[in-house]
Amino acid sequence: MEATAQLPAGSDNDGPHVGIEFYRLLTGCDPAEADIGADDDFDRHVLASILAAAVMDGGSIAERAGLSEQEFNNLLARHFPLATVRAFAWMPRPVSEIDDETMMVRDLLRAQRSTDGEVGHWLAAMVARRAMEPNHLWEDLGLRERPELSRLLMRHFAPLASRNTKNMRWKRFFYRMLCEDDGFVMCTTPVCTQCNDFELCFGEESGESRMAERRREFLRGASDHVDGVR
């Protein structure tokens, strides 16, 4: 049986607010209002954001977040013990069900950890899994802006993150590091500024978070509906 979660009665499980609702369920506050000054508070915000993004995608929360069912349950018990979330019976997921690409990024991150404990271990798997999604990595992690991703990586994977001295996009940087570790040359040009794909590696990554975008679209749709029935 897959781990799942129940939102409180009356919540919009399938609507555009599901990510925000789940974040509130875990933390007791809106993601826009999260206080991330302390490292522990920041870690909790990151974990809740990734789980909320996974909920928005549908399907198994654990799989979408990159965790086994047991890891998902352990994370909830340790960091969100007061949340009214019901995690059901778990069944270990065979390693073969995790695709090779995700495993490579996960193992790269785990080999470059700069913190001890379960959070960094979980985050390596969570970041690797969410890196397989199509948007900017900070967006698919449910974070509010790219600097939060940079802080996450510098906090938990500093030896790796500190090598990104040119502010390359993080997904591209991960793959570049994998290629270099294997002795391959990822790029055909010796200098990045001479490369036709420069924007793919270093282009702008600002924008609106996924949860904020969904809320804006919902509010705009509701306003249009009201105008239509007047």
C-alpha positions in Angstrom: 0.0 0.0 0.0 1.4 3.4 -1.0 1.9 6.2 1.5 -0.6 9.0 1.0 -1.9 11.9 3.0 -5.3 13.2 3.9 -6.0 16.9 4.0 -8.5 18.2 6.6 -12.2 17.9 5.8 -13.2 20.6 3.4 -9.8 21.1 1.9 -9.5 21.2 -1.9 -7.5 18.1 -2.6 -7.6 18.4 -6.4 -7.6 22.2 -6.7 -4.9 24.7 -7.3 -4.4 25.3 -3.6 -3.5 21.8 -2.8 0.2 22.5 -2.4 -0.4 25.5 -0.1 -2.9 23.5 1.9 -0.5 20.7 2.4 2.3 23.0 3.4 0.0 24.7 5.9 -1.0 21.2 7.2 2.6 20.4 7.8 3.9 23.7 9.2 0.8 25.6 10.4 1.6 28.6 8.2 1.5 29.8 4.7 4.7 29.2 2.7 5.0 33.0 2.0 5.1 33.6 5.8 7.7 31.0 6.7 10.5 32.2 9.0 13.7 30.6 7.8 16.2 32.6 9.8 17.5 29.6 11.8 19.0 26.6 10.0 16.5 24.1 11.6 13.6 26.3 10.5 15.0 26.5 7.1 15.4 22.7 6.8 11.8 22.3 7.9 10.6 24.8 5.3 12.6 23.0 2.6 11.2 19.6 3.5 7.6 20.9 3.6 8.1 22.7 0.3 9.3 19.5 -1.4 6.5 17.4 -0.1 4.0 20.1 -1.1 5.4 20.1 -4.6 5.1 16.4 -4.7 1.5 16.5 -3.7 0.8 19.0 -6.5 2.1 16.5 -9.0 -0.3 13.8 -7.9 0.4 10.1 -7.4 2.5 8.7 -4.6 3.8 11.4 -2.4 6.9 9.4 -1.4 7.8 8.5 -5.0 7.3 12.0 -6.3 9.5 13.3 -3.4 12.2 10.7 -4.0 11.7 8.7 -0.8 10.9 5.2 0.2 7.6 4.8 2.0 9.5 4.2 5.3 11.7 7.3 4.8 8.5 9.3 4.1 6.9 8.1 7.3 10.1 8.7 9.3 10.4 12.2 7.9 6.8 13.0 8.9 7.2 11.5 12.4 10.5 13.4 13.1 9.8 16.8 11.6 6.0 17.2 11.4 4.7 15.1 14.3 1.7 17.4 15.1 0.5 17.5 11.5 -2.8 15.7 10.9 -1.3 13.6 8.1 -2.0 9.9 7.9 0.8 7.9 6.4 -0.4 4.4 5.6 1.5 1.0 5.6 4.7 1.2 3.6 6.3 -1.3 1.3 10.0 -1.0 0.6 10.8 0.0 -3.0 13.4 -2.1 -4.7 16.5 -0.1 -5.8 15.9 -1.2 -9.4 12.8 0.9 -9.5 14.8 4.1 -9.1 16.1 5.1 -12.5 19.8 5.3 -13.1 19.8 9.0 -13.7 18.2 9.8 -10.4 20.6 7.4 -8.6 23.6 9.1 -10.1 22.5 12.6 -9.0 21.5 11.2 -5.6 24.9 9.5 -5.1 26.8 12.6 -6.2 25.0 14.6 -3.6 25.4 12.0 -0.8 29.1 11.8 -1.5 29.4 15.6 -1.0 27.4 16.0 2.1 28.5 18.7 4.6 26.0 17.9 7.4 25.3 14.8 9.5 22.0 13.2 10.2 19.0 12.1 8.3 18.0 15.5 6.7 21.0 15.6 4.4 20.5 11.9 3.5 16.8 12.5 2.7 17.5 15.7 0.8 20.0 14.1 -1.5 17.3 11.7 -2.7 14.6 14.4 -2.8 16.7 16.9 -4.8 17.8 14.1 -7.2 14.2 13.0 -7.8 12.9 16.5 -8.3 15.7 17.3 -10.6 14.0 14.9 -13.1 11.1 17.3 -13.4 11.0 19.8 -16.3 11.1 23.2 -14.6 13.9 25.1 -12.8 15.0 23.0 -9.9 14.0 25.5 -7.2 10.5 25.5 -8.7 10.2 21.8 -8.7 11.4 21.7 -5.1 8.5 24.0 -4.3 10.8 26.7 -3.0 10.0 30.4 -3.2 13.1 31.6 -5.1 16.4 30.3 -6.4 18.5 31.7 -3.5 16.7 29.2 -1.2 18.0 26.4 -3.4 21.6 27.9 -3.2 21.3 28.1 0.6 20.1 24.5 0.7 22.9 23.2 -1.4 25.6 25.2 0.4 24.3 24.1 3.8 24.0 20.4 3.1 26.3 19.8 0.1 28.9 22.5 0.5 31.9 20.7 -1.1 29.8 20.3 -4.3 27.9 23.6 -4.3 31.1 25.6 -3.7 32.4 24.4 -7.0 29.7 26.3 -8.9 31.7 29.4 -9.0 30.1 30.7 -12.2 26.5 30.4 -10.9 25.6 27.8 -13.5 22.1 26.5 -13.4 22.1 23.8 -10.7 20.7 20.9 -12.9 23.3 21.6 -15.6 26.0 21.9 -12.9 25.1 18.5 -11.5 25.4 16.8 -14.9 28.7 18.6 -15.5 30.1 17.3 -12.3 29.0 13.8 -13.1 30.7 14.0 -16.5 33.9 15.4 -15.0 34.0 12.7 -12.3 33.7 10.1 -15.0 36.4 11.7 -17.1 34.1 13.0 -19.8 34.1 16.4 -21.3 30.5 17.8 -21.3 31.1 20.8 -23.5 32.6 21.2 -27.0 33.9 24.7 -26.4 36.7 25.6 -24.1 35.1 28.8 -22.8 31.5 29.0 -21.7 31.0 32.5 -23.2 31.8 31.0 -26.7 29.1 28.3 -26.4 25.9 28.5 -28.3 24.1 26.9 -25.3 25.3 29.6 -22.9 21.7 30.6 -22.0 20.8 26.9 -21.2 23.5 26.8 -18.5 23.6 30.4 -17.2 20.2 31.9 -18.2 17.9 33.7 -15.8 16.2 31.6 -13.2 14.0 34.1 -11.5 10.2 33.9 -11.6 7.2 33.0 -9.5 7.1 29.9 -7.3 4.8 27.1 -8.4 2.5 27.5 -5.4 2.3 31.3 -5.9 1.6 30.9 -9.6 -1.2 28.3 -8.9 -2.8 30.7 -6.3 -2.6 33.6 -8.8 -4.2 31.6 -11.5 -6.9 30.4 -9.1 -7.7 33.9 -8.0 -7.8 35.2 -11.6 -10.1 32.3 -12.6 -12.4 33.0 -9.6 -12.5 36.7 -10.5 -13.4 35.9 -14.2 -16.1 33.6 -13.0 -17.6 36.3 -10.8 -17.5 38.8 -13.6 -19.2 36.3 -15.9 -22.2 35.8 -13.7 -22.8 39.4 -12.9 
